[in-house]
Amino acid sequence: MATQMKPYVKLASTLASVGLGIFLIERFGLSELTKNGSLHIDGTILSLMVLAPVVLIIAAALVFMIGKMRRL
């Protein structure tokens, strides 16, 4: 018998996966830029690149916690 994932678990795992993916791409991209010696990124863009994965992972945790509480 196959178990189905609850919708809030799917949403939380998607948000967390996207957040971690963005974080890994960002880390790889910045390391490649520093190897070439050309790190000229606007401060606003750099801040968004750092904050977006954190916000997505926090959102995933909130979705999971709220979904779990509503299902009790």
C-alpha positions as CSV (number, residue, x, y, z in Angstrom):
1,M,0.0,0.0,0.0
2,A,1.5,3.3,-1.1
3,T,1.4,6.2,1.3
4,Q,0.6,9.6,-0.1
5,M,2.4,12.7,1.1
6,K,0.3,15.3,2.7
7,P,0.1,18.6,0.7
8,Y,1.9,20.6,3.4
9,V,4.8,18.2,3.4
10,K,5.1,18.5,-0.4
11,L,5.1,22.3,-0.2
12,A,7.6,22.3,2.7
13,S,9.9,19.9,0.9
14,T,9.7,21.9,-2.3
15,L,10.4,25.2,-0.6
16,A,13.4,23.7,1.3
17,S,14.7,22.0,-1.9
18,V,14.5,25.3,-3.8
19,G,16.1,27.2,-1.0
20,L,19.0,24.7,-0.7
21,G,19.4,24.7,-4.5
22,I,19.6,28.4,-4.7
23,F,22.1,28.4,-1.8
24,L,24.4,25.8,-3.5
25,I,24.2,27.6,-6.9
26,E,25.0,30.9,-5.2
27,R,28.0,29.4,-3.3
28,F,29.3,27.8,-6.5
29,G,28.9,31.0,-8.5
30,L,30.6,33.2,-5.9
31,S,33.5,30.8,-5.6
32,E,33.9,30.8,-9.4
33,L,33.8,34.6,-9.5
34,T,36.5,35.0,-6.8
35,K,38.7,32.5,-8.6
36,N,38.7,34.8,-11.6
37,G,39.3,37.8,-9.5
38,S,36.2,39.6,-10.8
39,L,33.7,40.0,-8.0
40,H,31.6,43.0,-9.0
41,I,28.1,42.4,-7.7
42,D,25.8,45.1,-6.5
43,G,25.2,45.0,-2.7
44,T,21.5,44.7,-3.2
45,I,21.7,41.7,-5.5
46,L,24.2,40.1,-3.2
47,S,21.9,40.6,-0.2
48,L,19.0,39.1,-2.1
49,M,21.1,36.1,-3.1
50,V,22.0,35.5,0.5
51,L,18.5,36.2,2.0
52,A,16.4,34.3,-0.5
53,P,17.5,30.8,0.5
54,V,17.2,31.6,4.2
55,V,13.7,32.9,3.7
56,L,12.7,29.9,1.7
57,I,14.0,27.4,4.3
58,I,12.3,29.3,7.1
59,A,9.1,29.4,5.1
60,A,9.4,25.6,4.6
61,A,9.8,25.1,8.4
62,L,6.8,27.3,9.1
63,V,4.6,25.5,6.5
64,F,5.6,22.2,8.0
65,M,4.9,23.3,11.6
66,I,1.6,25.0,10.8
67,G,0.5,22.0,8.7
68,K,1.4,19.6,11.4
69,M,-0.5,21.6,14.0
70,R,-3.6,21.8,11.9
71,R,-3.6,18.1,11.3
72,L,-3.5,17.2,15.0
